[in-house]
Amino acid sequence: MTLEAGKANRLTALVRVQEGSIVSRQVLTSACGSVSVFAFDRGEGLSEHTTPHDALVLVLEGSADVTVAGETTRAQAGDAVILPALVPHALSAPERFVMALVMLRAERRDERDEA
């Protein structure tokens, strides 16, 4: 299944939870960033790491424990969590969940530049 421009695409149909695994599929990529969809089985997760760019986690089904800079929050379907560049973060699955991950590769504009 591929995404169709100008159409409603059901991201949750692109990956299926598999026992004891994390499944991912990149659905869009450009010089500015990428969008991937992940399916986590209960008990799976991504260990603490950093990335050079900002990212956005969008929980599509279930719930996830998202840790950013040592602080953990429970994100449920419909929630979004910002993962700032160069800040340690991790994800764990207290239950099966599906998420979209939006990676932003463009440089962040300094708010002072807009004044």
Backbone bond lengths (Angstrom), bond angles and torsions (degrees), N, CA, C in turn:
res aa  C-N    CA-C-N  psi(-1)  N-CA   C-N-CA  omega(-1)  CA-C   N-CA-C  phi
1 M - - - 1.458 - - 1.526 108.45 -
2 T 1.316 117.28 132.17 1.456 121.73 175.99 1.518 109.47 -118.05
3 L 1.316 115.75 158.02 1.464 120.18 178.13 1.521 109.80 -77.17
4 E 1.312 115.21 143.51 1.457 120.77 178.20 1.514 109.26 -110.82
5 A 1.327 116.54 127.10 1.461 121.61 177.98 1.521 109.34 -63.58
6 G 1.316 115.88 139.28 1.452 121.35 177.43 1.519 114.91 75.94
7 K 1.320 117.84 5.61 1.465 122.42 -179.57 1.520 109.72 -118.93
8 A 1.317 117.17 158.94 1.463 121.60 172.45 1.525 107.55 -78.22
9 N 1.330 115.96 121.25 1.464 122.16 -179.22 1.525 108.89 -113.63
10 R 1.312 117.50 125.36 1.464 121.87 -179.62 1.524 108.69 -85.45
11 L 1.343 116.03 102.59 1.458 121.36 -176.34 1.523 112.04 -62.86
12 T 1.318 117.60 -34.17 1.462 120.22 -177.89 1.527 112.32 -66.74
13 A 1.323 117.70 -16.54 1.461 120.89 177.96 1.528 111.95 -82.34
14 L 1.326 117.53 -7.35 1.461 121.12 -175.58 1.518 114.17 -86.80
15 V 1.326 117.53 -17.59 1.470 121.51 178.86 1.523 109.14 -137.95
16 R 1.305 116.40 152.99 1.461 122.36 177.05 1.515 107.95 -126.38
17 V 1.332 116.62 137.55 1.455 120.79 175.72 1.522 108.21 -63.49
18 Q 1.334 116.57 133.30 1.460 122.30 176.00 1.519 108.47 -120.15
19 E 1.301 116.63 138.04 1.465 122.32 -175.71 1.529 111.04 -53.96
20 G 1.340 114.46 127.66 1.462 121.29 175.94 1.513 114.85 69.31
21 S 1.340 117.55 20.96 1.461 119.83 -172.95 1.526 113.40 -137.82
22 I 1.310 113.10 166.62 1.464 122.71 166.45 1.522 105.47 -118.10
23 V 1.309 116.46 125.87 1.460 122.06 -179.64 1.519 107.36 -113.44
24 S 1.333 116.98 136.42 1.465 119.14 178.65 1.518 110.50 -137.00
25 R 1.328 112.75 156.58 1.466 120.01 177.89 1.516 108.31 -148.82
26 Q 1.325 116.38 123.78 1.464 120.24 175.98 1.526 107.64 -79.62
27 V 1.344 115.73 128.72 1.461 118.92 -175.25 1.525 113.02 -112.49
28 L 1.313 117.20 -14.06 1.462 120.54 179.59 1.516 108.19 -157.63
29 T 1.320 116.58 137.19 1.457 120.26 176.88 1.523 109.61 -145.82
30 S 1.335 115.04 142.36 1.456 121.26 176.21 1.518 107.77 -154.56
31 A 1.311 116.96 178.40 1.463 121.15 178.03 1.529 111.07 -62.60
32 C 1.326 117.46 -24.54 1.469 121.94 -178.28 1.522 112.93 -83.01
33 G 1.330 117.71 -22.00 1.452 119.40 -178.27 1.511 112.07 160.61
34 S 1.318 114.95 -162.78 1.456 119.87 -177.81 1.525 109.99 -149.93
35 V 1.325 114.35 162.00 1.462 122.10 173.94 1.522 106.66 -128.20
36 S 1.332 115.40 127.70 1.466 121.87 176.74 1.513 108.39 -127.78
37 V 1.332 115.42 152.70 1.457 121.64 176.02 1.532 107.31 -115.22
38 F 1.332 116.08 133.65 1.455 122.64 -178.36 1.522 109.97 -122.49
39 A 1.329 116.53 144.71 1.460 123.27 171.63 1.526 107.39 -123.77
40 F 1.335 116.86 123.34 1.458 123.44 -178.22 1.518 110.05 -111.13
41 D 1.324 117.12 132.78 1.453 119.91 170.45 1.528 108.24 -78.90
42 R 1.304 116.36 156.77 1.467 121.41 177.93 1.533 109.66 -54.28
43 G 1.340 115.56 133.27 1.451 121.39 178.74 1.515 115.03 89.44
44 E 1.325 117.55 -9.05 1.462 121.09 178.42 1.525 109.86 -86.42
45 G 1.314 117.39 168.29 1.457 119.90 178.38 1.520 112.12 -177.73
46 L 1.299 114.42 177.49 1.462 122.64 174.78 1.515 106.93 -114.66
47 S 1.327 117.24 124.37 1.460 121.02 -178.08 1.527 110.41 -68.38
48 E 1.321 115.36 164.36 1.465 120.74 -176.81 1.529 110.70 -58.73
49 H 1.323 114.07 133.73 1.460 121.47 179.31 1.530 108.51 -157.61
50 T 1.313 116.80 173.65 1.465 121.90 173.57 1.519 108.37 -125.41
51 T 1.321 115.28 160.36 1.461 121.05 174.03 1.528 107.96 -131.70
52 P 1.318 117.47 154.22 1.465 119.58 -177.52 1.527 114.24 -77.37
53 H 1.335 116.76 -5.57 1.463 121.03 -176.40 1.528 110.55 -131.36
54 D 1.326 115.45 158.63 1.460 120.70 174.90 1.530 109.79 -65.83
55 A 1.325 115.21 153.32 1.460 120.99 176.30 1.523 109.00 -143.70
56 L 1.316 115.66 161.48 1.450 122.48 179.15 1.523 108.28 -132.52
57 V 1.329 116.63 123.84 1.460 122.89 175.18 1.522 107.68 -96.83
58 L 1.328 116.81 127.59 1.463 123.35 176.49 1.525 107.38 -117.73
59 V 1.323 117.34 110.35 1.461 120.63 -179.95 1.527 108.07 -78.57
60 L 1.333 115.26 121.90 1.466 121.36 -175.95 1.523 112.72 -98.99
61 E 1.332 117.12 -35.76 1.470 122.94 178.09 1.518 108.17 -144.42
62 G 1.340 117.07 146.29 1.452 121.47 176.60 1.518 112.24 73.57
63 S 1.339 115.93 -151.23 1.459 120.44 179.43 1.521 109.72 -146.62
64 A 1.332 115.17 158.36 1.465 122.31 -179.09 1.512 109.12 -139.47
65 D 1.333 115.60 148.40 1.453 121.28 170.22 1.530 106.27 -95.17
66 V 1.318 115.63 117.89 1.460 121.44 -177.98 1.521 107.82 -112.83
67 T 1.316 116.13 124.12 1.458 121.55 179.85 1.524 108.43 -109.60
68 V 1.332 115.80 125.10 1.463 122.47 177.77 1.522 107.09 -128.70
69 A 1.326 116.13 123.01 1.466 121.91 -179.75 1.529 111.69 52.83
70 G 1.334 116.38 40.11 1.456 121.16 176.40 1.515 116.00 82.80
71 E 1.325 118.10 -3.29 1.463 121.90 -179.80 1.526 109.85 -108.42
72 T 1.338 116.16 125.06 1.463 121.31 -175.78 1.517 111.11 -101.72
73 T 1.327 115.29 138.02 1.459 121.75 175.86 1.524 108.30 -131.62
74 R 1.308 116.99 146.56 1.465 122.21 175.26 1.515 107.53 -91.37
75 A 1.322 116.48 117.61 1.463 122.56 177.98 1.517 108.27 -106.13
76 Q 1.339 116.24 131.32 1.454 121.65 -178.29 1.523 110.39 -113.72
77 A 1.318 116.07 170.06 1.465 121.04 -179.72 1.521 109.82 -48.12
78 G 1.308 115.69 128.94 1.459 121.80 -178.01 1.514 113.57 97.69
79 D 1.338 117.82 -12.29 1.466 121.53 -179.98 1.525 111.44 -89.70
80 A 1.335 114.84 153.85 1.458 122.64 175.30 1.519 108.68 -127.07
81 V 1.333 116.63 141.79 1.457 122.09 178.65 1.529 108.08 -129.95
82 I 1.334 116.37 128.29 1.463 121.66 177.21 1.520 108.90 -84.57
83 L 1.329 115.88 133.67 1.453 123.06 174.55 1.525 107.18 -112.23
84 P 1.334 117.85 99.10 1.470 119.70 -176.81 1.529 112.52 -66.50
85 A 1.297 116.18 148.39 1.456 122.11 176.97 1.523 110.57 -55.84
86 L 1.326 116.43 141.03 1.463 125.08 173.57 1.528 114.79 65.75
87 V 1.331 117.78 9.73 1.469 122.02 177.69 1.530 107.87 -104.97
88 P 1.342 117.80 127.40 1.465 119.66 -179.37 1.533 111.78 -58.51
89 H 1.332 115.33 137.42 1.459 120.73 178.52 1.525 110.06 -148.72
90 A 1.332 115.98 158.97 1.461 122.77 179.71 1.523 108.48 -151.81
91 L 1.336 115.90 161.20 1.465 122.33 178.08 1.521 108.84 -133.19
92 S 1.327 116.36 141.89 1.455 119.90 172.45 1.526 108.93 -140.25
93 A 1.334 114.73 154.36 1.458 121.55 -174.03 1.528 110.79 -110.51
94 P 1.338 117.71 101.40 1.459 119.62 174.32 1.528 111.32 -71.36
95 E 1.329 115.97 -16.97 1.461 124.56 175.50 1.524 106.38 -150.57
96 R 1.304 116.94 170.82 1.467 119.27 175.24 1.525 108.96 -59.62
97 F 1.337 116.11 137.22 1.464 118.06 175.83 1.512 110.97 -150.34
98 V 1.334 113.87 158.96 1.465 122.66 178.20 1.516 107.27 -125.19
99 M 1.345 115.96 136.99 1.456 120.21 -179.69 1.516 110.06 -140.06
100 A 1.321 114.55 157.30 1.465 121.61 168.19 1.518 106.17 -106.49
101 L 1.314 115.87 140.10 1.456 122.32 177.40 1.519 108.44 -118.73
102 V 1.335 115.88 119.17 1.457 121.85 178.61 1.522 107.55 -104.87
103 M 1.316 116.55 115.11 1.466 122.26 178.21 1.531 108.23 -99.17
104 L 1.321 116.09 129.07 1.464 121.45 -179.23 1.522 108.79 -107.82
105 R 1.305 117.24 110.28 1.459 120.68 -175.74 1.516 113.46 -90.69
106 A 1.314 117.70 -15.96 1.466 120.50 -179.94 1.518 109.40 -68.37
107 E 1.309 116.57 151.36 1.456 120.36 177.79 1.514 110.12 -66.27
108 R 1.335 115.01 143.00 1.460 120.64 178.80 1.526 108.92 -76.44
109 R 1.322 116.07 133.17 1.467 120.44 175.82 1.506 109.63 -77.85
110 D 1.287 115.79 133.65 1.453 121.41 177.07 1.525 107.98 -74.13
111 E 1.331 117.38 129.15 1.473 121.07 -177.50 1.517 111.59 -56.81
112 R 1.337 117.41 -27.01 1.467 119.38 179.91 1.531 111.41 -67.71
113 D 1.348 116.70 -24.29 1.467 120.14 178.51 1.521 112.31 -67.69
114 E 1.348 115.89 -22.83 1.462 119.96 -176.49 1.516 112.63 -85.84
115 A 1.312 118.16 -12.80 1.475 121.68 -177.97 1.506 112.26 -77.10
